[in-house]
Amino acid sequence: AKTYVIFDGDKDMWAYAYMKGWSVNHRVNFDLDDAHELFRMPRAVDEEYVKRRLRQRMAQTKVFVVLVGESTRYLHRYVRWEIEEAIKNDIPIVVANLNGQNGIDEELCPPILRNHLAPHVPFKVDKLNHALTDFVNNYNRYRYK
């Protein structure tokens, strides 16, 4: 199953690129089986087409990572919609704070995630890797606590 990364494509592409780089670096313990590699999409297509293709990616996803940057909370067309889909389909979500904060960032976190079961970790390879491994492997146990 895949990892689906949600982020501000205009401002936070650098962080997504870091994750892809960590994954291919043999000296870094980080595995990104990227859902975005499924079903390539042309850049300029209508919203319904994009959402249909994204749902196909999500159907093969085991965990969502939300990269929280300065403007993530304001993005509704795709970012909020993707988070809603993850919640609706009960897929684990890990939140990575690009500002390095450990724990929920009340100011930057999208409101939909403020009361949702999800670890909020700094955007650091070791912290993100641990959250992904532990949270996904123990998701059902955490859910019922």
Secondary structure, 3 states (H helix, E strand, C coil): CEEEEECCCCCCHHHHHHHHHHHHCCCCCCCCCEHHHCCCCCCCCCHHHHHHHHHHHHCCEEEEEEEECCCHHHCHHHHHHHHHHHHHCCCCEEEEECCCCCCCCCCCCCHHHCCCCCCEEECCHHHHHHHHHHHHHCHHHHHCC
